[in-house]
């Protein structure tokens, strides 16, 4: 058995270690007290990990009003071209409810329509976007439901892109939390929903469109950075908000909540206080009991009494595999109450892959690094692409 293999097999001693044994973690306050809201249904999610920290009636299917537009926006961003000129149809211009007052035949870029959609909740914008991106409103709704299926939203069904009350159009607090966490990872979406004020060209007047965001949380809560308001006579007040504090982003959903602004501030404060991010792995830090280092960092939101419930084990990489050839020696897998919550690759501390992670800020530096290490003649384009994941 060679020295390299002895290093790897030595990791087996780490199987099912606790995080406290690793000497990692974060400073926590006391265990989270119970919290309530005025909402019919509510949820809090940690955006990066996707962990739902709190839920009340979270899977109950109910009306969601203009929170629908979160799905509308992300589907349009993923399927449309932002610089496309969208021509407003008579159907879009005449859509009832909240509006940005588009006129028949008017043209506006998809990008600007998305701002009108999310800042002012324009139902006319939603319809124009749907007709352009989906070919028809029905075609776009198909894309919305396809995206819901892709994200595993089991309590959501969409019938329109704007959220006006319609039978069979519904979602749940938990599903909206998952959808929001997904959407906020899109830089375009995140930039739009945190914008407080936006101007756009108006071809019908001498002045520009001027849209101020309806989301009061952007001015009421420090660190607030989204997301969407909603209201219909049947759905009543609905709100999704998000905020970032100490590098952690949380999103809150309330459905049918007559005191939503106050409740969202309380829920965000509660989440940040009682579920801070714990450092379970730090890139380039040595794994205790071995000569390997973590290939990436991993942080996870944990309550104080959950730290001792986090365990870890190691999965070794086959020495004959491509992953081994490319430098990976194993993976540290983390579990909370026996449920897998994440994993981190393990490398030799002088591995070129570790150096690559430091140097590949852009394609040029990546290619330069490959040249310097004389790997470019040995790796196919497909393998280069794999390395950049």
C-alpha atoms as one frame of an Amber mdcrd trajectory, in Angstrom:
protein
   0.000   0.000   0.000   1.499   3.331  -1.036   1.711   6.466   1.088  -1.076
   8.140  -0.878  -3.536   5.337  -0.144  -2.651   5.329   3.556  -3.559   9.026
   3.678  -6.909   8.337   2.094  -7.814   5.284   4.133  -6.926   7.200   7.266
  -9.972   9.337   6.555 -12.233   6.411   7.345 -11.587   7.130  10.998 -13.606
  10.304  10.509 -16.783   8.413   9.661 -19.751   9.732  11.617 -17.727  12.293
  13.530 -19.594  15.187  15.026 -19.086  18.772  13.989 -17.897  19.638  17.485
 -15.106  17.088  16.967 -14.116  18.951  13.806 -13.749  22.111  15.871 -16.107
  24.001  13.586 -19.374  25.816  14.106 -20.668  29.268  14.953 -21.640  31.284
  17.982 -25.316  30.736  18.762 -27.867  32.233  21.081 -30.371  30.190  23.032
 -32.694  27.769  21.248 -35.346  29.466  19.149 -38.558  30.383  20.998 -41.922
  29.843  19.378 -43.051  32.571  17.023 -46.407  33.321  15.451 -47.889  35.626
  12.828 -51.220  37.000  11.700 -50.903  35.024   8.464 -53.028  32.119   7.315
 -49.816  30.477   6.067 -46.155  31.433   6.356 -42.602  30.181   5.862 -38.973
  31.246   6.279 -36.209  29.840   4.068 -32.431  30.172   4.054 -31.804  31.083
   0.420 -28.413  29.477  -0.137 -29.062  26.106   1.505 -32.784  25.957   0.736
 -33.543  24.913   4.302 -36.994  25.939   5.520 -36.447  27.310   9.030 -40.080
  27.900   9.955 -43.429  26.962   8.487 -47.061  27.351   9.490 -49.692  25.784
   7.232 -46.775  25.635   4.847 -48.178  23.052   2.444 -51.766  24.326   2.376
 -52.780  25.201  -1.191 -54.247  28.690  -1.378 -54.550  31.789  -3.549 -51.356
  33.801  -3.921 -52.349  36.918  -5.903 -49.400  38.724  -7.522 -46.807  36.532
  -5.825 -47.473  34.604  -9.028 -45.222  37.135 -10.736 -42.152  35.652  -9.054
 -42.649  32.626 -11.299 -43.526  34.854 -14.257 -40.291  36.799 -13.875 -37.913
  33.855 -13.511 -39.495  31.963 -16.422 -39.251  35.067 -18.619 -35.615  35.631
 -17.635 -34.697  32.032 -18.392 -36.621  31.726 -21.667 -36.573  35.262 -23.070
 -34.038  37.773 -24.384 -33.864  40.862 -22.184 -33.210  43.238 -25.070 -36.161
  41.953 -27.119 -38.736  44.574 -28.041 -42.143  43.365 -26.854 -45.196  44.705
 -28.682 -48.205  45.244 -26.440 -51.389  43.533 -27.601 -54.916  44.811 -27.057
 -55.469  41.973 -24.604 -52.408  42.948 -22.561 -53.200  46.674 -22.557 -56.737
  45.995 -21.359 -55.865  43.606 -18.536 -57.696  44.565 -15.360 -56.135  45.194
 -11.978 -52.787  46.797 -11.190 -51.138  48.288 -14.257 -48.187  50.220 -15.628
 -50.585  51.718 -18.218 -49.210  50.230 -21.402 -50.957  51.165 -24.660 -51.918
  48.983 -27.600 -49.056  48.685 -30.087 -46.504  50.169 -27.697 -43.086  48.533
 -27.682 -40.938  48.070 -24.610 -37.896  45.902 -23.931 -38.466  42.704 -22.010
 -36.008  44.001 -19.411 -38.059  47.118 -18.704 -41.291  45.138 -18.676 -39.808
  42.939 -15.953 -39.167  46.022 -13.829 -42.741  47.157 -14.384 -43.897  43.654
 -13.485 -41.996  43.365 -10.214 -41.902  46.974  -8.965 -45.455  48.019  -9.847
 -47.057  44.579 -10.254 -48.351  45.414 -13.720 -50.880  42.858 -14.918 -50.566
  44.403 -18.373 -46.812  43.797 -18.218 -47.374  40.189 -17.104 -49.675  39.512
 -20.044 -47.373  41.182 -22.572 -44.405  39.194 -21.231 -46.348  35.931 -21.374
 -47.543  36.462 -24.937 -44.052  37.363 -26.136 -42.015  34.696 -24.332 -44.557
  31.863 -24.501 -46.062  32.680 -27.883 -49.383  32.971 -26.078 -50.549  33.252
 -22.499 -51.405  29.547 -22.517 -47.954  28.686 -23.843 -46.305  30.709 -21.103
 -48.475  29.144 -18.397 -47.271  25.768 -19.650 -43.685  26.937 -19.035 -44.647
  28.127 -15.549 -46.067  24.753 -14.583 -43.123  22.963 -16.154 -40.790  25.061
 -13.995 -42.877  24.289 -10.905 -42.504  20.585 -11.646 -38.762  20.972 -12.193
 -38.390  22.668  -8.794 -40.459  19.989  -7.045 -43.304  22.346  -6.138 -45.980
  19.799  -5.266 -48.587  22.272  -4.041 -48.567  24.763  -6.907 -50.554  25.113
 -10.095 -50.618  28.143 -12.363 -53.441  29.261 -14.642 -52.203  32.754 -15.548
 -49.051  34.921 -15.376 -50.453  37.750 -13.229 -52.197  36.156 -10.241 -55.747
  37.433 -10.672 -58.135  35.072  -8.902 -58.880  32.000 -11.008 -60.009  28.505
 -10.054 -57.116  26.059 -10.105 -54.518  28.810  -9.640 -52.757  28.320  -6.307
 -49.529  27.691  -4.429 -48.372  27.268  -0.821 -46.072  29.136   1.549 -43.417
  26.420   1.399 -43.533  26.187  -2.388 -43.238  29.959  -2.739 -40.272  29.913
  -0.350 -38.504  27.304  -2.501 -39.355  29.207  -5.683 -38.091  32.482  -4.217
 -34.815  30.949  -3.027 -34.272  29.589  -6.522 -35.117  32.888  -8.217 -32.898
  34.969  -5.919 -29.873  32.983  -7.091 -30.448  34.486 -10.525 -28.496  37.764
 -10.653 -30.939  39.458 -13.013 -33.947  38.600 -10.868 -32.135  39.629  -7.677
 -31.165  42.986  -9.180 -34.720  43.733 -10.314 -36.469  42.927  -7.027 -34.102
  45.003  -4.892 -34.506  48.091  -7.094 -36.374  50.874  -5.307 -36.916  53.159
  -8.286 -36.731  52.658 -12.036 -37.264  54.851 -15.081 -38.001  53.536 -18.568
 -38.579  55.257 -21.931 -42.201  56.162 -22.679 -42.877  56.429 -26.434 -46.317
  57.960 -25.875 -45.337  60.897 -23.677 -42.592  63.495 -23.276 -41.657  62.007
 -19.903 -40.309  58.608 -18.919 -42.121  55.922 -17.007 -41.191  56.264 -13.333
 -41.802  53.246 -11.120 -41.341  53.166  -7.363 -41.247  49.719  -5.790 -44.388
  48.807  -3.837 -42.350  46.656  -1.471 -42.076  48.856   1.642 -39.717  46.358
   3.271 -36.907  47.799   1.148 -37.115  50.953   3.260 -38.351  49.458   6.524
 -35.813  46.716   7.212 -32.028  46.982   7.148 -30.567  44.639   4.566 -33.875
  44.083   2.756 -33.353  43.136  -0.899 -36.713  41.916  -2.288 -39.159  40.491
  -3.275 -42.903  40.951  -4.135 -46.231  42.196  -2.822 -49.644  40.801  -3.718
 -53.337  41.417  -3.139 -56.714  40.375  -4.489 -60.122  40.433  -2.818 -60.005
  36.657  -2.345 -56.308  36.136  -1.622 -56.072  39.256   0.582 -52.633  40.572
   1.560 -49.714  38.407   0.431 -46.015  39.208   0.688 -42.611  37.695   0.001
 -39.630  39.585   1.401 -35.915  38.867   1.577 -32.960  40.330   3.440 -29.243
  39.700   3.843 -27.297  39.937   7.099 -23.733  38.745   7.841 -23.574  37.006
   4.481 -26.800  35.090   5.062 -29.913  35.699   2.972 -33.366  34.737   4.230
 -36.731  34.939   2.484 -40.118  35.106   4.212 -43.542  34.251   2.786 -46.895
  35.220   4.300 -50.296  34.528   2.747 -53.440  36.327   3.893 -51.723  38.454
   6.536 -53.336  41.720   7.626 -50.163  42.840   9.418 -47.564  41.597   6.978
 -45.007  44.417   7.188 -44.652  43.953  10.943 -44.729  40.155  10.738 -41.981
  40.046   8.099 -39.658  42.156  10.218 -40.269  39.864  13.196 -39.779  36.689
  11.157 -36.574  37.900   9.527 -35.106  38.989  12.869 -36.104  35.648  14.382
 -34.489  33.682  11.559 -31.214  35.616  11.611 -30.991  35.395  15.401 -31.747
  31.730  15.891 -30.470  30.093  12.681 -27.111  31.753  11.882 -24.785  30.112
   9.390 -22.367  27.604  10.916 -19.020  27.030   9.186 -18.882  23.281   8.653
 -15.976  23.433   6.200 -13.542  26.159   5.150 -11.769  26.011   1.788  -8.070
  25.052   2.000  -8.337  24.236   5.718  -6.902  20.889   6.711  -9.283  18.083
   7.573  -8.543  16.959  11.176  -6.798  13.602  11.255  -5.602  13.736   7.650
  -3.271  15.563   5.287  -6.106  16.625   2.991  -7.843  19.985   2.737 -11.381
  21.076   1.924 -11.845  21.989  -1.731 -14.632  24.458  -0.941 -16.371  26.067
   1.996 -19.707  24.897   3.351 -21.990  26.850   5.669 -25.393  25.764   6.907
 -28.066  27.449   9.076 -28.248  25.711  12.440 -30.016  26.280  15.709 -27.842
  26.055  18.822 -28.958  22.601  19.905 -28.558  21.230  16.370 -24.766  21.510
  16.286 -24.335  18.283  18.219 -26.772  16.574  15.841 -24.581  17.235  12.810
 -22.408  14.290  11.783 -20.012  13.708   8.924 -18.495  10.831   7.029 -16.107
  10.436   4.133 -16.681   8.897   0.733 -13.455   7.876  -0.990 -12.750   8.369
  -4.672 -11.851   5.328  -6.768  -8.133   5.557  -7.568  -8.894   4.449 -11.135
 -11.499   7.143 -11.724 -11.246  10.404 -13.646 -12.071  12.361 -10.471  -9.003
  10.850  -8.802  -6.821  11.670 -11.810  -8.052  15.260 -11.625  -7.057  15.545
  -7.991 -10.120  14.738  -5.902  -9.386  12.279  -3.102 -12.731  12.055  -1.356
 -15.820  13.923  -0.196 -16.770  14.984   3.284 -20.519  14.449   3.641 -22.519
  16.306   6.283 -25.771  15.147   7.887 -28.313  16.697  10.235 -30.316  14.128
  12.180 -29.150  11.575   9.631 -30.350  13.578   6.614 -27.743  14.636   4.067
 -27.330  18.418   3.962 -24.239  18.880   1.831 -20.784  17.672   0.860 -17.344
  19.114   0.162 -14.573  17.703  -2.078 -11.226  16.864  -0.490  -7.812  17.429
  -2.116  -4.113  17.308  -1.388  -3.074  20.705  -0.049  -0.767  21.253  -3.033
  -3.295  19.957  -5.566  -3.481  21.905  -8.848  -7.274  21.809  -8.418  -6.976
  23.882  -5.240  -4.776  26.342  -7.089  -7.265  26.309  -9.931 -10.092  27.270
  -7.612  -8.057  30.328  -6.612  -7.074  31.333 -10.138 -10.116  30.719 -12.313
 -11.946  34.000 -11.719 -12.416  34.260 -15.437 -11.902  32.153 -18.551  -8.564
  33.765 -19.393  -6.995  32.946 -16.040  -8.405  29.437 -16.232  -6.831  28.785
 -19.631  -3.553  30.329 -18.502  -3.451  28.041 -15.488  -4.088  24.999 -17.686
  -1.235  26.049 -19.970   1.168  26.510 -17.075   0.432  23.032 -15.780   0.651
  21.416 -19.224  -2.766  19.793 -18.813  -4.277  21.308 -21.934  -2.880  18.616
 -24.235  -4.301  15.856 -22.071  -7.792  17.138 -21.398 -10.652  17.280 -23.844
 -12.908  20.315 -24.037 -15.499  18.306 -22.152 -13.107  17.726 -19.275 -12.172
  21.408 -19.187 -15.857  22.224 -18.934 -16.232  19.712 -16.091 -13.383  21.352
 -14.208 -15.138  24.692 -14.352 -18.324  23.427 -12.668
